Amino acid sequence: MDKVDYSSQKKFIIDILSYLPAKIIPILISFLWSYIFTRIFSPEEYGLYGLVLSVTLTAISVLTEWIGQPVGRFYSDYFERKELHLYNYAIKTSIKVQTYLIIIASIISLGYTAIFVPENTMLVFTAIVNIVLNSFYSLLLPMIPASLNTKLYRILEIGRPAIRLVIALLIVVFIEKNILALIWAESISNLFFLLLMMKPIQKLLFTDLKTDVADLSKGKETFIKFLKFGIPMAIWFFCSQFISLGSRFVIEIYRDSFEVGLYTANFQLINGISGLISAPITLAAFPLIMKLWALNEKDKIVPTLENMTRIYGIIGIGIIGGTALIAYELVKIALDPQYIDGYKIMLPLVMGFVLWNASILGHKGMELMESTMTMVIAITITAIVNVILNFIFVGKFGYVASAWVTFASYFIYTAIIYFKSERFIKWRIPKILIVYTFYMLIVVLLLKYLFTIFTIHSVIMSLIIKGSIFSILYFIPVVLYDLKWKKRFEKLAGKD
């Protein structure tokens, strides 16, 4: 039997709890954001915001992930070898390259817009400012969880959405009621927290580079190593953003901005909720797995990943069940009545997000072995399928079809990763999760039937009662059974 590192598992659970405040509070702020701005702006205006957001997020991925990924991936390696000066050299060089790329891209974009579509100059300028500031923030942010600095990460992740909300409200109320205010608010908050995080980052990582020829040569080798790992990851992130956000353009082509607005508002709402389970787990898992790899404790990685997948699966299955029960009530409370019909996309999207974040745990073995091209091929295939399915179904069935296409795409990618992981570090999915899924379905169907008999007229009370009863019926039995299963596993492991 594989050796199980229960100290790592304990650390994993502790880190999840540490990161939870950094995600729960932003979700509440995101809920407040949707509540306020869907009542200020029409679905057509919100649709424009969604399209601009899609372009900026995709551009940010292309500009930052080629370096952001190796920043997180290699920190533990260089820290354990006491070679952070080489790591620092690669980061400084990468920032220079990124700066040149941003300047060139900005000049080309603004020049083209000013000449051919001058009426969109302000729109493009607003997007470029957001891309520039968000790119540098996104580049530096992975260093924080990579170094296990949960306190600083909480400050950044809680403070940024809060400041963004306040600034957006100030602009809309006192300056101009314009949808671009939402983009400017994000840019200003990014600038503020970029300045705030610079000093801790410098203190943590930016050691002086040794000046002898050997170290300079090693520094260049480190930068090339970063490039070899990061460039495929940039392609991977571009495709993943395309799968997540590209459907909005297909909806705009086949339908109209109104449906884009419905899709965007409901997408943001459920994406924030899914972040409750995805980000703390992936942020807690990644540094621990990197640490095991850096310490050459590779025999512990497979069972550790399996345990992490089990914990994630329990929570993810519960989130899916809860969404199936309360999606309508959640949307009715959070969004303006114009957006309520969008609740239909909540369930397929949350199922897709749960699968997607599970696959990120699953492909850690490929990242560790620096075989990122396997991930790139898998995501490229998935993106192509996503485009084809969107063009086939969105024209006929509208934005709801796009949500189901997103789910199908994430399912395809997860399946590819699961089978391909055999060649690297095997991703074992505990079979007990199948049992928990069927149990969740039984609970959901039972409660749906029950609430057709006993109707609750208050939307808020309906949400609270349905959510509470489901949580009691699902989580308590599953967690109790899982703890019992874990003790048996520990006992068997002890005998081997």
C-alpha positions in Angstrom: 0.0 0.0 0.0 1.2 3.5 -0.9 2.7 5.4 2.0 0.2 8.1 3.1 1.6 11.4 4.5 -1.1 12.2 7.1 0.9 15.2 8.3 0.6 16.7 4.8 -3.1 15.9 4.8 -3.6 17.6 8.2 -1.6 20.6 6.8 -3.8 20.6 3.7 -7.0 20.8 5.8 -5.5 23.5 8.0 -4.5 25.6 4.9 -8.0 25.2 3.4 -9.4 26.7 6.6 -6.8 29.5 6.5 -7.7 30.4 2.9 -11.5 30.2 3.4 -11.9 33.7 4.8 -10.0 35.0 1.7 -12.7 33.5 -0.4 -15.9 33.7 1.7 -15.7 37.4 2.1 -15.0 38.2 -1.6 -17.9 35.9 -2.5 -20.2 38.0 -0.2 -18.8 41.2 -1.8 -19.3 39.7 -5.3 -22.9 38.9 -4.3 -23.3 42.6 -3.2 -21.7 43.7 -6.5 -24.2 41.7 -8.5 -27.1 42.9 -6.4 -26.2 46.6 -6.9 -25.0 46.8 -10.4 -27.6 44.5 -12.1 -30.1 47.0 -10.7 -28.2 50.0 -12.0 -27.3 48.7 -15.5 -29.5 46.9 -18.0 -28.7 43.4 -19.4 -27.6 45.1 -22.7 -25.1 47.3 -20.8 -24.0 44.3 -18.6 -23.5 42.4 -21.8 -21.0 45.0 -23.0 -19.2 44.7 -19.7 -19.1 40.9 -20.1 -17.6 41.2 -23.5 -14.9 43.7 -22.4 -14.2 41.5 -19.4 -13.8 38.4 -21.7 -11.2 40.3 -23.8 -9.2 41.7 -20.8 -9.1 38.4 -18.9 -8.0 36.5 -22.0 -5.3 39.1 -22.7 -4.1 39.0 -19.1 -3.7 35.2 -19.3 -1.6 35.5 -22.4 0.6 38.2 -21.0 1.1 36.8 -17.5 0.6 33.0 -17.3 3.8 32.3 -19.2 5.7 33.5 -16.2 3.1 33.4 -13.4 3.0 29.6 -13.6 6.7 28.9 -13.3 6.8 31.5 -10.5 4.5 29.3 -8.4 5.9 26.0 -9.7 9.6 26.5 -9.0 9.6 28.5 -5.8 9.9 25.5 -3.5 12.7 24.0 -5.7 14.9 27.0 -5.5 14.1 27.8 -1.9 15.1 24.3 -0.8 18.3 24.5 -2.8 19.0 28.0 -1.4 19.2 29.4 -5.0 16.5 32.2 -4.8 19.0 34.5 -6.4 18.6 32.5 -9.6 14.8 32.5 -9.2 15.0 36.3 -8.7 17.0 36.7 -11.9 14.4 34.8 -13.9 11.6 36.9 -12.5 13.3 40.2 -13.2 14.1 39.2 -16.7 10.5 38.0 -17.2 9.1 41.3 -15.9 11.3 43.2 -18.5 10.0 41.0 -21.3 6.4 41.3 -20.1 6.8 45.1 -20.0 8.0 45.2 -23.6 5.1 42.9 -24.7 2.5 45.1 -23.0 3.9 48.3 -24.5 4.0 46.9 -28.0 0.5 45.4 -27.7 -0.9 48.6 -26.2 0.5 50.8 -29.0 -0.8 48.5 -31.7 -4.3 48.2 -30.2 -4.7 52.0 -29.6 -3.2 52.9 -33.0 -5.6 50.5 -34.8 -8.6 51.7 -32.8 -7.8 55.4 -33.4 -7.4 54.9 -37.1 -10.2 52.4 -37.9 -12.8 52.6 -35.1 -12.2 56.0 -33.3 -15.6 55.8 -31.6 -14.2 52.9 -29.5 -11.0 54.6 -28.4 -12.1 55.2 -24.8 -13.4 51.7 -24.5 -10.1 50.2 -25.7 -8.0 52.6 -23.6 -10.0 51.5 -20.5 -9.4 47.9 -21.3 -5.7 48.4 -21.9 -5.2 50.2 -18.5 -7.0 47.3 -16.8 -4.9 44.7 -18.7 -1.6 46.4 -17.8 -2.3 46.8 -14.0 -4.0 43.4 -13.7 -1.1 41.7 -15.6 1.5 42.9 -13.1 -0.7 42.0 -10.2 -1.4 38.6 -11.5 2.3 38.0 -12.2 3.4 38.8 -8.6 0.4 37.2 -6.8 1.4 33.5 -7.2 4.5 34.2 -5.1 2.4 34.7 -2.0 0.6 31.3 -1.7 3.8 29.6 -3.1 5.7 30.8 -0.1 2.8 29.7 2.2 2.1 33.3 3.3 -1.6 32.9 4.0 -1.9 36.1 6.0 -0.8 38.4 3.2 -2.8 36.5 0.7 -6.0 37.0 2.8 -5.3 40.7 3.0 -4.9 41.0 -0.8 -7.8 38.8 -1.8 -10.3 40.3 0.7 -9.2 43.9 0.3 -9.1 44.1 -3.5 -12.8 43.2 -4.2 -13.9 45.5 -1.3 -12.0 48.5 -2.6 -13.2 47.7 -6.1 -16.8 47.8 -5.0 -16.4 51.1 -3.1 -14.6 52.8 -6.0 -17.1 51.6 -8.6 -20.0 53.0 -6.5 -18.2 56.3 -6.1 -17.6 56.6 -9.8 -21.2 55.6 -10.8 -22.9 57.8 -8.1 -20.7 60.9 -8.2 -19.0 61.0 -11.6 -20.9 59.1 -14.4 -23.3 56.2 -14.7 -21.3 54.3 -17.2 -20.6 50.6 -17.4 -16.9 51.3 -18.0 -16.8 52.5 -14.4 -16.7 48.8 -13.3 -13.5 48.3 -15.4 -11.9 51.5 -14.0 -12.7 50.5 -10.5 -10.9 47.2 -10.9 -7.9 49.0 -12.5 -7.6 51.4 -9.5 -7.9 48.7 -6.9 -5.3 46.6 -8.7 -2.9 49.6 -8.7 -3.5 50.2 -4.9 -2.8 46.6 -4.0 0.1 46.2 -6.4 1.8 49.0 -4.6 0.9 47.4 -1.2 2.3 44.0 -2.1 5.6 45.2 -3.6 7.5 45.7 -0.3 6.6 42.2 1.2 7.5 40.6 -2.2 10.8 42.3 -2.3 11.6 41.4 1.3 10.6 37.8 0.7 12.2 37.0 -2.6 14.3 39.7 -4.2 17.7 38.8 -3.0 20.7 40.3 -4.7 22.0 38.2 -7.7 25.6 37.1 -7.4 27.7 38.7 -10.1 30.1 35.9 -11.0 30.0 34.5 -14.5 28.8 31.1 -13.4 25.8 32.5 -11.5 24.9 34.8 -14.4 25.0 31.8 -16.8 22.8 29.8 -14.4 20.4 32.7 -14.1 19.9 32.7 -17.9 19.4 28.9 -17.8 16.8 29.4 -15.1 15.0 32.0 -17.3 15.0 29.5 -20.2 13.7 26.8 -17.9 10.9 29.2 -16.9 10.1 29.8 -20.6 10.0 26.1 -21.5 7.5 25.5 -18.7 5.6 28.8 -19.0 5.0 29.2 -22.7 3.0 26.0 -23.1 1.1 27.0 -19.9 0.3 30.4 -21.5 -1.3 28.5 -24.4 -3.1 26.3 -21.9 -4.5 29.3 -20.0 -5.5 31.1 -23.3 -7.6 28.0 -24.2 -9.0 27.6 -20.7 -10.1 31.3 -20.7 -11.5 30.8 -24.2 -13.7 27.9 -23.0 -14.9 29.9 -20.0 -15.5 33.2 -21.7 -15.5 32.8 -25.5 -19.1 31.6 -25.5 -20.2 35.2 -24.8 -19.1 36.2 -28.3 -21.0 33.3 -29.9 -24.1 34.4 -27.9 -23.6 38.0 -29.2 -23.2 36.7 -32.8 -26.3 34.4 -32.8 -28.5 36.2 -30.3 -28.0 39.7 -28.7 -26.4 41.7 -25.9 -29.4 41.1 -23.7 -28.6 37.4 -23.5 -24.9 38.1 -23.1 -25.9 40.2 -20.1 -28.0 37.4 -18.6 -25.2 34.9 -19.1 -22.5 37.2 -17.7 -24.4 38.2 -14.5 -25.4 34.6 -13.7 -22.0 33.3 -14.7 -20.2 35.7 -12.3 -22.6 34.8 -9.5 -22.0 31.0 -9.7 -18.4 31.4 -10.5 -17.9 33.2 -7.3 -19.6 30.5 -5.3 -17.6 27.7 -7.0 -14.5 29.7 -6.0 -15.4 28.9 -2.4 -14.3 25.3 -3.0 -11.8 25.6 -5.8 -9.4 28.4 -4.8 -8.7 27.4 -1.1 -8.2 23.8 -2.1 -6.0 24.5 -5.1 -4.1 27.2 -3.3 -3.5 24.9 -0.3 -2.8 21.8 -2.4 -0.3 23.4 -4.8 2.4 24.5 -2.3 2.2 21.2 -0.3 2.6 19.1 -3.4 5.5 21.3 -4.6 7.1 20.9 -1.2 6.9 17.1 -1.3 8.4 17.1 -4.8 11.2 19.5 -3.8 12.0 17.3 -0.8 12.1 14.2 -3.1 9.2 12.6 -1.3 7.6 11.5 -4.5 6.2 8.3 -3.1 3.8 10.4 -1.0 2.4 12.5 -3.9 -0.1 9.9 -5.3 -1.9 9.1 -2.0 -1.7 12.8 -1.0 -3.4 13.8 -4.3 -6.0 11.1 -3.7 -6.8 12.4 -0.3 -7.0 15.9 -1.5 -9.4 14.8 -4.3 -11.6 13.0 -1.8 -11.9 16.1 0.4 -12.5 18.3 -2.6 -15.0 15.8 -4.0 -17.1 15.8 -0.8 -17.4 19.6 -0.9 -17.9 19.8 -4.6 -20.7 17.3 -4.8 -22.4 19.1 -2.0 -22.1 22.4 -3.8 -23.7 20.8 -6.9 -26.6 19.4 -4.9 -27.2 22.7 -3.1 -27.2 24.6 -6.4 -29.7 22.2 -7.9 -32.1 23.1 -5.0 -31.6 26.9 -4.5 -30.4 28.3 -7.9 -33.7 30.1 -8.5 -33.9 31.6 -5.0 -30.3 32.7 -5.1 -30.6 34.5 -8.4 -33.9 36.1 -7.4 -32.3 37.6 -4.3 -28.9 38.5 -5.9 -29.9 39.9 -9.3 -32.4 42.4 -10.7 -35.7 40.7 -11.9 -34.5 41.3 -15.5 -31.8 38.7 -15.0 -33.8 36.0 -13.2 -34.3 33.7 -16.2 -30.5 33.1 -16.2 -30.8 30.8 -13.2 -31.2 28.0 -15.7 -27.4 28.1 -16.4 -26.4 27.8 -12.8 -26.5 24.0 -12.4 -24.6 23.0 -15.6 -22.0 25.7 -14.9 -21.4 24.6 -11.3 -21.1 21.0 -12.4 -18.5 22.1 -15.0 -16.6 24.2 -12.5 -16.4 21.3 -10.0 -15.0 19.0 -12.7 -12.6 21.7 -14.0 -11.0 22.3 -10.6 -10.8 18.6 -9.9 -8.8 18.3 -13.2 -6.4 20.9 -11.9 -5.5 18.6 -9.0 -5.3 15.8 -11.5 -2.8 17.4 -13.8 -0.4 18.4 -11.0 1.7 15.3 -11.9 2.2 16.7 -15.5 3.3 20.1 -14.1 5.7 18.4 -11.7 7.3 16.4 -14.5 7.3 19.6 -16.7 5.2 17.7 -19.3 2.9 20.7 -19.9 2.5 19.9 -23.6 0.2 17.0 -22.7 -2.0 19.5 -20.9 -1.8 21.9 -23.9 -2.9 19.2 -26.3 -5.8 18.2 -24.0 -7.0 21.8 -23.6 -6.7 22.5 -27.3 -8.8 19.5 -28.2 -11.3 20.7 -25.6 -11.4 24.3 -26.9 -12.0 23.1 -30.5 -14.9 20.9 -29.3 -16.2 23.8 -27.3 -16.3 26.1 -30.3 -18.0 23.5 -32.6 -20.7 22.7 -30.0 -21.3 26.4 -29.3 -21.8 27.2 -33.0 -24.1 24.1 -33.3 -26.4 24.7 -30.3 -26.3 28.4 -29.2 -28.1 29.6 -32.4 -31.0 27.3 -31.8 -31.2 27.1 -28.0 -29.6 30.3 -26.8 -27.4 31.1 -23.9 -28.6 28.1 -21.8 -27.1 25.8 -24.4 -23.7 27.5 -23.9 -23.7 26.6 -20.2 -24.3 22.9 -21.1 -21.5 23.1 -23.7 -19.2 24.5 -21.0 -20.0 21.6 -18.8 -19.4 19.1 -21.6 -16.1 20.7 -22.4 -14.9 20.5 -18.8 -16.0 16.9 -18.6 -14.0 16.1 -21.8 -10.8 17.7 -20.4 -11.2 16.0 -17.0 -11.6 12.6 -18.7 -8.5 13.2 -20.8 -6.4 14.2 -17.8 -7.6 11.2 -15.8 -6.5 8.7 -18.4 -3.3 10.5 -19.4 -2.1 10.8 -15.8 -1.2 7.1 -15.9 1.9 8.1 -17.8 3.0 10.6 -15.2 1.9 10.8 -11.5 -1.3 8.8 -11.4 -4.4 10.7 -10.4 -6.5 8.3 -8.4 -10.1 9.3 -7.9 -11.6 7.6 -4.8 -14.5 5.3 -5.8 -16.3 6.4 -2.6 -17.1 9.7 -4.4 -19.4 7.8 -6.8 -21.4 6.6 -3.7 -21.5 10.2 -2.4 -22.8 11.5 -5.8 -25.7 9.0 -5.8 -26.5 9.8 -2.2 -26.6 13.5 -3.1 -28.9 12.8 -6.0 -31.3 10.9 -3.7 -31.3 13.7 -1.2 -31.9 16.4 -3.9 -34.8 14.5 -5.6 -36.4 13.8 -2.2 -36.2 17.4 -1.2 -37.5 18.6 -4.6 -40.5 16.4 -4.2 -41.0 17.5 -0.6 -41.0 21.2 -1.5 -43.5 20.7 -4.3 -45.9 19.5 -1.5 -44.9 22.1 1.1 -44.6 25.4 -0.8 -42.6 28.2 0.9 -43.7 31.6 -0.4 -40.8 33.7 1.0 -37.8 33.5 -1.3 -35.3 34.2 1.5 -36.9 31.6 3.8 -37.0 29.1 0.9 -33.3 29.6 0.3 -32.4 29.2 4.0 -34.7 26.2 4.7 -33.7 24.3 1.6 -30.0 25.0 2.0 -30.0 24.1 5.7 -32.0 20.9 5.3 -29.8 19.8 2.4 -26.6 20.6 4.3 -27.8 18.5 7.3 -28.9 15.6 5.2 -25.9 15.5 2.9 -22.8 16.8 4.8 -23.3 15.3 8.2 -23.8 11.6 7.1 -21.1 11.9 4.4 -18.5 13.5 6.7 -19.2 11.0 9.5 -19.0 8.1 7.2 -15.8 9.5 5.6 -14.1 9.9 8.9 -14.9 6.3 9.7 -13.5 5.2 6.3 -10.4 7.2 6.9 -9.7 5.5 10.2 -10.0 2.1 8.6 -7.6 3.2 5.9 -5.1 4.4 8.5 -5.4 1.1 10.4 -4.7 -0.9 7.2 -1.8 1.4 6.3 -0.3 0.9 9.7 -0.4 -2.9 9.3 1.5 -2.8 5.9 
